[in-house]
């Protein structure tokens, strides 16, 4: 009797179908941190202060990969809401998973910035309206995350200081990331549209940064009283660099790009003040970030000695370090200090090493399927370990 190849195919197809269905059922917004890390590396490599062969091309390839990943993840998450609505809506009551809604607009912001860095050289200024339209969508999502997620924390979720981590920052920081994108759009806009974008970007910065700094104060208290989080949360120690780096970057870019816009609005002296505030404020925030950076390095070294299990939360090593690197380079351009360029280059090298390490392990975990876990579907206390592995 010969081997019936046709009989094996339905079984294989059924298994693949079941695996895809389970992947969709377990898909959560934390996967958008992959797009955040990939996008910020693309932007950072494109600004690397010491030119190397293929610099722009590598950055552009990563940006295109970022777009593909964002589209794929959006389709998977939309499919979850359509097919598994009852399970998907449980996220609103979960104290950890809901925080990752902020990763969606932040991932989109890296694509918007990439249109300006890579899209314009390829397709010309015609991509600016596309970037601007996506920016308005990003602003809407960032504001919604910044208000609704904290509201759910206050009304329907269970939280405590002892269980607090820097993950609390994720929904809050999205607005200041949108402010940075707005600042980069300014040189490509004119008239009332430019002035409106500038003012809104400052509002978005203020909407996010003071609240994020408040959360960091509470986080210091939590660390002093309850010590370090579990090893599963090791990468969360780097998240503090996110609002600090983005806050500094936003001030510098808004100050640097606002002069012509304020002048066109009849406020040339305000543009001069904005530039000064951007440089001085950016330097001060950058110095604050040095403390958190050194603390993150010390904590990570301790976790490595104890054994640090891999999980999707390792992407927390990438985006915060990336925006802090970009802020460092922006300060170098604004102050003309070579030290900032050298430090920024070193940080980007570390960022690239982190990205390669985490990307390889993520591909492996995604292929085997164990990284697709939705803790909000868990109902028993025995599932605590699985929830820790999620972040």
C-alpha positions in Angstrom: 0.0 0.0 0.0 1.5 3.4 -1.0 1.7 6.4 1.3 -1.3 8.6 0.9 0.2 12.1 1.0 -3.2 13.7 0.5 -4.5 12.2 3.8 -1.7 13.8 5.8 -2.4 17.3 4.5 -5.7 17.9 6.2 -4.2 16.8 9.5 -1.3 19.3 9.1 -3.7 22.0 8.0 -5.9 21.4 11.0 -3.0 21.6 13.4 -1.8 24.8 11.8 -5.3 26.2 12.0 -5.6 25.4 15.6 -2.2 26.9 16.4 -3.1 30.1 14.6 -6.5 30.2 16.4 -4.7 29.8 19.8 -2.2 32.5 18.8 -5.0 34.9 18.1 -6.8 34.0 21.3 -3.7 34.7 23.4 -2.4 37.7 21.5 -1.9 40.8 23.6 -0.7 44.4 23.1 2.6 43.7 24.7 3.8 42.5 21.3 3.8 46.1 20.1 6.9 46.6 22.3 8.7 44.7 19.5 7.8 47.4 17.1 8.9 50.1 19.6 12.3 48.5 19.9 12.7 47.8 16.2 11.6 51.3 15.2 13.8 53.2 17.7 16.9 51.2 16.6 16.2 52.1 13.0 16.0 55.8 13.9 19.1 55.6 16.1 21.2 53.9 13.5 20.2 56.5 11.0 21.6 59.2 13.3 24.7 57.4 14.4 27.3 60.1 14.7 30.1 58.1 13.1 29.2 57.2 9.6 29.6 53.6 8.4 28.8 51.8 5.2 25.2 50.9 4.8 24.1 53.0 7.8 21.0 54.6 6.1 20.1 51.3 4.3 20.2 49.2 7.5 18.0 51.8 9.3 15.6 51.9 6.4 15.3 48.1 6.3 14.6 48.0 10.0 12.0 50.7 9.6 10.3 48.6 6.8 10.4 45.6 9.1 8.8 47.8 11.8 5.9 48.6 9.5 5.4 44.9 8.6 5.4 43.9 12.2 3.0 46.7 13.2 0.5 45.7 10.5 0.8 42.0 11.4 0.3 42.7 15.1 -2.6 45.0 14.4 -4.3 42.3 12.3 -3.8 39.7 15.0 -5.1 41.9 17.8 -8.1 43.0 15.7 -8.8 39.4 15.0 -8.8 38.6 18.7 -11.4 41.2 19.3 -13.6 39.9 16.5 -13.3 36.2 17.2 -12.7 36.1 21.0 -14.5 39.3 22.1 -15.3 38.0 25.6 -11.7 37.0 26.3 -10.3 40.2 24.8 -12.4 42.6 26.9 -11.0 41.1 30.1 -7.9 43.1 29.5 -9.5 46.2 31.0 -9.7 44.6 34.4 -6.1 43.3 34.4 -3.6 45.4 36.3 -0.6 44.5 34.1 -1.8 43.6 30.6 -3.9 46.8 30.3 -0.7 48.9 30.7 0.6 47.7 27.4 -2.1 49.5 25.4 0.4 52.4 25.5 2.7 50.4 23.4 0.4 50.7 20.4 0.6 54.4 19.9 4.3 54.4 20.8 5.0 51.7 18.2 3.1 53.8 15.6 5.2 56.9 16.5 8.4 55.1 15.4 6.7 54.5 12.0 5.7 58.2 11.7 9.2 59.4 12.5 10.5 56.9 10.0 8.4 58.4 7.2 10.3 61.7 7.8 13.7 60.0 8.1 13.4 57.4 5.4 10.2 58.1 3.5 11.1 61.6 2.3 14.5 60.6 0.8 12.7 57.7 -1.0 9.4 59.3 -2.1 9.7 63.0 -1.4 7.7 65.5 0.6 4.5 63.8 -0.6 4.7 61.4 2.4 4.4 64.3 4.8 0.5 64.3 4.7 0.6 60.6 5.4 2.9 61.1 8.4 0.7 64.0 9.6 -2.5 61.9 9.3 -0.9 59.0 11.2 0.3 61.5 13.8 -3.3 62.7 14.5 -4.3 59.1 14.9 -1.3 58.6 17.2 -2.3 61.6 19.3 -5.9 60.3 19.7 -4.7 56.9 20.9 -2.0 58.4 23.2 -4.5 60.7 24.9 -7.0 57.9 25.3 -4.4 55.6 26.9 -3.1 58.4 29.1 -6.6 59.0 30.6 -8.6 55.8 30.3 -6.0 53.3 31.6 -5.3 55.4 34.8 -9.1 55.7 35.2 -9.4 52.0 35.1 -6.6 51.7 37.6 -8.6 53.9 40.0 -12.0 52.3 39.5 -11.8 48.6 38.5 -8.3 47.2 38.9 -6.4 45.9 42.0 -3.1 47.6 42.7 -0.6 48.0 45.6 2.7 49.6 46.2 4.3 46.3 46.7 3.3 45.0 43.3 4.0 48.2 41.5 6.6 48.2 38.7 7.7 50.7 36.0 5.1 49.2 33.7 2.8 51.8 35.1 4.6 54.3 32.9 3.6 52.7 29.6 0.1 54.3 29.1 1.3 57.7 30.4 4.4 58.1 28.3 2.6 57.6 24.9 1.6 61.3 24.8 5.1 62.6 25.1 6.3 60.2 22.4 3.6 61.8 20.2 5.0 65.2 21.1 8.4 64.2 19.8 6.8 63.1 16.5 5.0 66.5 16.4 8.3 68.3 16.9 9.9 66.5 14.0 6.9 67.3 11.7 7.3 71.1 12.3 10.0 71.7 9.6 7.7 70.1 7.0 4.6 72.2 7.9 3.7 75.8 7.4 1.3 78.5 8.6 -1.5 77.7 11.0 -1.0 74.0 10.7 2.6 74.3 11.9 1.6 76.5 14.8 -1.3 74.2 15.8 1.0 71.2 15.8 3.6 73.0 17.8 1.2 74.1 20.5 -0.4 70.7 20.7 3.0 69.0 21.0 3.8 71.2 24.0 0.5 70.3 25.5 1.1 66.6 24.9 4.6 66.9 26.6 2.9 68.5 29.6 0.1 65.9 29.5 2.7 63.2 30.1 6.0 64.2 31.6 4.9 65.6 35.0 2.7 62.6 35.7 5.5 60.2 34.6 7.9 62.0 37.0 5.4 61.6 39.8 5.2 57.9 39.1 9.0 57.6 39.3 8.9 59.2 42.7 6.5 56.5 43.9 8.7 53.9 42.2 11.7 55.0 44.3 9.6 54.6 47.4 8.4 51.2 46.3 12.0 50.0 45.7 13.1 51.2 49.1 10.3 49.6 50.9 9.8 46.4 49.0 13.2 45.9 47.2 13.6 44.7 43.7 10.8 43.1 41.7 11.1 39.4 40.8 13.5 38.2 38.2 10.7 37.9 35.7 10.3 41.7 35.8 14.1 42.5 35.4 13.7 44.4 32.2 11.1 46.8 33.7 14.0 48.6 35.5 14.9 50.2 32.2 11.5 51.6 31.6 12.2 54.6 33.7 14.6 55.9 31.0 11.6 56.1 28.6 9.9 59.2 30.0 13.2 60.8 30.9 14.8 60.3 27.5 11.6 61.2 25.6 11.0 64.2 27.8 14.5 65.5 27.1 14.3 64.7 23.4 10.9 66.5 23.2 12.2 69.7 24.8 15.3 69.8 22.6 13.4 69.1 19.3 10.5 71.4 20.1 13.0 74.2 21.1 15.1 73.7 18.0 12.3 73.5 15.5 9.9 76.1 17.0 11.8 79.3 16.1 10.4 79.7 12.6 6.9 78.7 13.6 6.8 81.2 16.5 8.3 83.9 14.3 5.6 83.3 11.6 3.0 83.6 14.3 4.4 87.0 15.4 6.2 85.6 18.5 9.9 85.5 17.6 11.0 86.1 21.1 9.1 83.1 22.3 11.1 80.9 19.9 14.3 82.1 21.4 13.0 81.3 24.9 11.8 77.9 23.7 15.3 77.1 22.4 16.9 78.0 25.7 14.4 76.0 27.7 14.8 73.1 25.4 18.6 73.0 25.8 18.7 73.6 29.6 15.7 71.5 30.4 17.0 68.7 28.1 20.4 68.7 29.9 18.7 68.6 33.3 16.5 65.7 32.4 19.4 63.9 30.7 21.4 64.2 34.0 18.4 62.7 35.9 18.4 59.9 33.4 22.1 59.1 34.2 21.0 58.1 37.7 18.3 55.8 36.4 20.6 54.3 33.7 23.3 53.4 36.3 20.7 52.0 38.6 19.3 49.9 35.7 22.7 48.5 34.9 23.3 47.6 38.6 20.0 45.9 38.9 20.4 44.0 35.7 23.8 42.8 36.7 22.3 41.4 39.9 19.4 39.7 38.0 21.9 38.1 35.6 23.9 36.6 38.6 20.6 35.2 40.0 19.4 33.9 36.6 17.1 36.0 34.5 14.5 34.0 32.6 13.6 35.2 29.1 10.1 36.6 28.4 8.6 39.2 26.0 9.2 41.8 28.6 12.9 41.8 27.6 11.9 44.3 24.9 11.9 46.8 27.7 15.7 46.9 27.3 15.4 48.5 23.9 13.0 51.4 23.5 13.9 53.3 26.7 17.6 53.1 25.9 16.8 54.0 22.3 15.0 57.3 23.2 17.7 58.1 25.7 20.3 57.6 23.0 18.4 59.9 20.6 18.1 62.5 23.4 21.8 62.3 23.9 22.5 62.9 20.2 20.0 65.7 20.0 21.8 67.5 22.9 25.1 67.0 21.1 23.7 68.7 18.0 22.2 71.5 20.1 25.2 72.2 22.4 28.0 71.2 19.9 29.6 69.1 22.6 31.4 66.1 21.2 31.0 64.2 24.5 27.3 63.8 23.9 28.0 62.4 20.4 30.5 59.9 21.8 28.2 58.8 24.6 25.2 58.6 22.2 27.2 56.3 19.9 28.1 54.0 22.8 24.5 53.8 23.9 23.4 52.9 20.3 26.0 50.1 20.2 24.5 48.7 23.4 21.0 49.2 22.0 21.9 47.2 18.8 23.4 44.4 21.0 20.2 44.3 23.1 18.0 44.3 20.0 19.9 41.4 18.3 19.8 39.3 21.5 16.1 39.9 22.3 15.0 39.5 18.6 16.7 36.1 18.2 15.2 34.8 21.4 11.8 36.3 20.5 11.8 34.5 17.2 12.6 31.3 18.9 9.9 31.7 21.5 7.3 32.7 18.9 8.1 29.7 16.7 7.7 27.4 19.7 4.6 29.3 20.8 5.4 29.7 24.5 5.5 33.5 24.3 1.9 33.8 23.3 0.2 34.0 26.7 -2.7 36.2 27.8 -2.7 36.4 31.6 -6.2 38.0 31.6 -7.5 34.6 30.6 -6.1 33.0 33.7 -8.4 32.5 36.6 -6.6 30.4 39.2 -3.8 31.2 41.6 -1.6 28.5 40.1 -1.3 30.6 37.0 0.7 33.3 38.8 4.0 32.1 37.3 2.6 32.2 33.8 1.5 35.8 34.3 5.0 36.7 35.5 6.5 35.1 32.3 4.2 37.4 30.3 6.0 40.5 31.4 
